Amino acid sequence: MNTPEYDDKYSACSETFSTLRVYHDAISPSEITTRLGIKPTKQTVKGEKRGRGSKVFEFNGWFLTSRETVDSRDSRRHIDWIVDQLWNTKEVIQMMLLEGFKIDITSFWVSNSGNGGPTISPYQMARLADLGIEIWWDIYFSDDEPTCNEEAEQVETRNPYQPPC
């Protein structure tokens, strides 16, 4: 299977990035870092305060995002960047899934025109299947484009044990 041909100026998209999300109720983000040998871009620790308010995180979360690392409007490049980071840890990922970890990739995607949309190739489908990782998109339209920072925060810290929508 061939790697996809990327279209970094993907005209249907105004912005995209992908985030690997790894959750476990009892295992800390530092343990996840040790197991994967990869430094996260963000983490949450169950019981710690969420910002300045009184709310606390209800789960341990470990996040690796392509945002500010991959310069492309083609979500396939963002997905491949994450999968490339994980590829040598395939057995570790599969063991973590058996241990009850919730692991997925979410792709934030903003449409330029309401036409077209994100895509993945058979190559990517096969690699994600080999890792046992699901993927989903958080899609917006440019006329009601969200504040990217706010939406990214919500996607990353959304309860992993509830469906995205």
C-alpha positions as a Markdown table, in Angstrom:
| # | Residue | x | y | z |
|---|---|---|---|---|
| 1 | Met | 0.0 | 0.0 | 0.0 |
| 2 | Asn | 1.3 | 3.4 | -0.9 |
| 3 | Thr | 1.5 | 6.4 | 1.3 |
| 4 | Pro | -1.0 | 9.1 | 0.5 |
| 5 | Glu | -0.2 | 12.1 | -1.7 |
| 6 | Tyr | -0.8 | 15.1 | 0.4 |
| 7 | Asp | -2.5 | 18.4 | -0.6 |
| 8 | Asp | -1.1 | 20.8 | 2.0 |
| 9 | Lys | -3.1 | 23.7 | 0.6 |
| 10 | Tyr | -6.4 | 21.6 | 0.7 |
| 11 | Ser | -8.8 | 24.2 | -0.6 |
| 12 | Ala | -11.8 | 22.9 | 1.2 |
| 13 | Cys | -10.1 | 23.4 | 4.6 |
| 14 | Ser | -9.2 | 26.6 | 6.4 |
| 15 | Glu | -7.6 | 24.9 | 9.4 |
| 16 | Thr | -6.9 | 21.4 | 10.8 |
| 17 | Phe | -4.9 | 19.5 | 13.3 |
| 18 | Ser | -5.1 | 16.1 | 15.0 |
| 19 | Thr | -4.7 | 15.0 | 18.6 |
| 20 | Leu | -3.9 | 11.6 | 20.0 |
| 21 | Arg | -5.8 | 11.2 | 23.3 |
| 22 | Val | -4.9 | 8.5 | 25.8 |
| 23 | Tyr | -7.0 | 8.1 | 29.0 |
| 24 | His | -7.0 | 5.8 | 32.0 |
| 25 | Asp | -8.8 | 6.3 | 35.2 |
| 26 | Ala | -6.1 | 5.0 | 37.5 |
| 27 | Ile | -2.8 | 5.3 | 35.6 |
| 28 | Ser | -1.0 | 8.7 | 35.6 |
| 29 | Pro | 0.1 | 10.6 | 32.5 |
| 30 | Ser | 3.7 | 10.2 | 33.7 |
| 31 | Glu | 3.3 | 6.4 | 33.5 |
| 32 | Ile | 1.9 | 6.8 | 30.0 |
| 33 | Thr | 4.9 | 8.9 | 29.0 |
| 34 | Thr | 7.2 | 6.2 | 30.4 |
| 35 | Arg | 5.4 | 3.4 | 28.5 |
| 36 | Leu | 5.3 | 5.2 | 25.2 |
| 37 | Gly | 8.7 | 7.0 | 25.4 |
| 38 | Ile | 7.1 | 10.1 | 23.9 |
| 39 | Lys | 6.6 | 13.4 | 25.6 |
| 40 | Pro | 3.0 | 14.7 | 25.5 |
| 41 | Thr | 2.1 | 18.2 | 24.4 |
| 42 | Lys | -0.5 | 18.3 | 27.3 |
| 43 | Gln | -1.7 | 16.2 | 30.1 |
| 44 | Thr | -4.4 | 16.2 | 32.8 |
| 45 | Val | -4.2 | 14.6 | 36.2 |
| 46 | Lys | -7.4 | 13.2 | 37.8 |
| 47 | Gly | -8.3 | 15.4 | 40.8 |
| 48 | Glu | -6.2 | 18.4 | 39.8 |
| 49 | Lys | -7.9 | 21.8 | 39.3 |
| 50 | Arg | -9.0 | 22.8 | 35.8 |
| 51 | Gly | -7.7 | 26.4 | 35.5 |
| 52 | Arg | -8.7 | 29.0 | 38.0 |
| 53 | Gly | -12.2 | 27.6 | 38.8 |
| 54 | Ser | -13.2 | 25.0 | 41.3 |
| 55 | Lys | -13.7 | 22.2 | 38.8 |
| 56 | Val | -11.2 | 19.3 | 38.8 |
| 57 | Phe | -10.3 | 16.9 | 36.1 |
| 58 | Glu | -12.3 | 13.7 | 36.3 |
| 59 | Phe | -9.8 | 11.5 | 34.5 |
| 60 | Asn | -6.1 | 11.2 | 33.7 |
| 61 | Gly | -5.4 | 12.3 | 30.1 |
| 62 | Trp | -2.3 | 12.3 | 27.9 |
| 63 | Phe | -2.3 | 14.3 | 24.6 |
| 64 | Leu | -0.1 | 14.6 | 21.6 |
| 65 | Thr | -1.1 | 17.1 | 19.0 |
| 66 | Ser | 0.1 | 18.0 | 15.6 |
| 67 | Arg | -1.0 | 21.6 | 16.1 |
| 68 | Glu | 1.9 | 24.0 | 15.8 |
| 69 | Thr | 4.1 | 21.1 | 14.6 |
| 70 | Val | 2.6 | 20.2 | 11.2 |
| 71 | Asp | 1.9 | 23.0 | 8.7 |
| 72 | Ser | -0.7 | 21.6 | 6.4 |
| 73 | Arg | -4.5 | 21.9 | 5.8 |
| 74 | Asp | -4.6 | 18.2 | 4.8 |
| 75 | Ser | -5.7 | 16.2 | 7.8 |
| 76 | Arg | -3.9 | 13.1 | 6.4 |
| 77 | Arg | -0.5 | 14.7 | 7.0 |
| 78 | His | -1.5 | 15.4 | 10.7 |
| 79 | Ile | -2.8 | 11.9 | 11.2 |
| 80 | Asp | 0.4 | 10.4 | 9.7 |
| 81 | Trp | 2.6 | 12.5 | 11.9 |
| 82 | Ile | 0.8 | 11.1 | 15.0 |
| 83 | Val | 0.9 | 7.5 | 13.7 |
| 84 | Asp | 4.6 | 7.9 | 12.8 |
| 85 | Gln | 5.3 | 8.9 | 16.4 |
| 86 | Leu | 3.5 | 5.7 | 17.7 |
| 87 | Trp | 4.5 | 3.2 | 15.1 |
| 88 | Asn | 7.5 | 1.7 | 17.0 |
| 89 | Thr | 5.2 | 1.4 | 20.1 |
| 90 | Lys | 2.6 | -0.7 | 18.4 |
| 91 | Glu | 2.9 | -3.6 | 20.9 |
| 92 | Val | 2.8 | -1.2 | 23.9 |
| 93 | Ile | -0.4 | 0.5 | 22.4 |
| 94 | Gln | -2.1 | -2.9 | 22.0 |
| 95 | Met | -1.2 | -3.9 | 25.5 |
| 96 | Met | -2.5 | -0.6 | 26.9 |
| 97 | Leu | -5.8 | -1.1 | 25.0 |
| 98 | Leu | -6.1 | -4.6 | 26.6 |
| 99 | Glu | -5.5 | -2.9 | 30.0 |
| 100 | Gly | -8.5 | -0.7 | 29.6 |
| 101 | Phe | -6.9 | 2.5 | 28.2 |
| 102 | Lys | -9.1 | 4.6 | 26.0 |
| 103 | Ile | -7.0 | 5.7 | 23.0 |
| 104 | Asp | -8.2 | 7.6 | 20.0 |
| 105 | Ile | -7.3 | 10.4 | 17.5 |
| 106 | Thr | -9.5 | 13.4 | 17.0 |
| 107 | Ser | -9.1 | 15.8 | 14.1 |
| 108 | Phe | -10.2 | 19.4 | 14.4 |
| 109 | Trp | -11.3 | 20.5 | 10.9 |
| 110 | Val | -12.8 | 23.8 | 9.7 |
| 111 | Ser | -14.5 | 23.8 | 6.3 |
| 112 | Asn | -13.8 | 26.8 | 4.0 |
| 113 | Ser | -16.9 | 26.5 | 2.0 |
| 114 | Gly | -19.2 | 23.8 | 3.3 |
| 115 | Asn | -18.2 | 21.6 | 0.3 |
| 116 | Gly | -15.6 | 18.8 | 0.4 |
| 117 | Gly | -14.3 | 17.4 | 3.6 |
| 118 | Pro | -11.5 | 15.5 | 5.3 |
| 119 | Thr | -10.4 | 12.1 | 3.9 |
| 120 | Ile | -8.1 | 9.3 | 4.9 |
| 121 | Ser | -6.4 | 6.8 | 2.6 |
| 122 | Pro | -6.5 | 3.0 | 2.7 |
| 123 | Tyr | -2.8 | 3.2 | 3.9 |
| 124 | Gln | -3.9 | 5.2 | 6.9 |
| 125 | Met | -6.9 | 3.0 | 7.6 |
| 126 | Ala | -4.6 | 0.0 | 7.7 |
| 127 | Arg | -2.1 | 1.6 | 10.0 |
| 128 | Leu | -4.8 | 2.8 | 12.4 |
| 129 | Ala | -6.4 | -0.6 | 12.4 |
| 130 | Asp | -2.9 | -2.2 | 13.1 |
| 131 | Leu | -2.6 | 0.1 | 16.1 |
| 132 | Gly | -6.2 | -0.5 | 17.2 |
| 133 | Ile | -6.9 | 3.3 | 17.3 |
| 134 | Glu | -10.2 | 4.9 | 16.3 |
| 135 | Ile | -10.4 | 8.3 | 14.7 |
| 136 | Trp | -13.1 | 10.9 | 14.6 |
| 137 | Trp | -13.5 | 14.5 | 13.3 |
| 138 | Asp | -14.7 | 17.6 | 15.1 |
| 139 | Ile | -15.9 | 19.6 | 12.1 |
| 140 | Tyr | -16.9 | 23.3 | 11.8 |
| 141 | Phe | -17.8 | 25.6 | 9.0 |
| 142 | Ser | -16.0 | 28.9 | 8.4 |
| 143 | Asp | -19.1 | 31.1 | 8.7 |
| 144 | Asp | -19.5 | 29.8 | 12.3 |
| 145 | Glu | -15.9 | 29.1 | 12.9 |
| 146 | Pro | -15.1 | 28.6 | 16.6 |
| 147 | Thr | -12.3 | 30.2 | 18.5 |
| 148 | Cys | -9.7 | 27.6 | 17.8 |
| 149 | Asn | -8.1 | 27.7 | 21.3 |
| 150 | Glu | -11.5 | 27.2 | 23.1 |
| 151 | Glu | -12.6 | 24.3 | 20.8 |
| 152 | Ala | -9.2 | 22.6 | 21.0 |
| 153 | Glu | -9.3 | 22.7 | 24.8 |
| 154 | Gln | -12.9 | 21.2 | 24.8 |
| 155 | Val | -11.9 | 18.4 | 22.4 |
| 156 | Glu | -8.8 | 17.5 | 24.4 |
| 157 | Thr | -10.5 | 17.5 | 27.8 |
| 158 | Arg | -13.9 | 16.1 | 26.8 |
| 159 | Asn | -14.9 | 13.0 | 28.8 |
| 160 | Pro | -13.4 | 10.1 | 26.9 |
| 161 | Tyr | -16.1 | 7.7 | 28.2 |
| 162 | Gln | -18.9 | 9.6 | 26.4 |
| 163 | Pro | -19.4 | 9.7 | 22.6 |
| 164 | Pro | -18.1 | 12.9 | 20.9 |
| 165 | Cys | -21.7 | 14.1 | 20.2 |
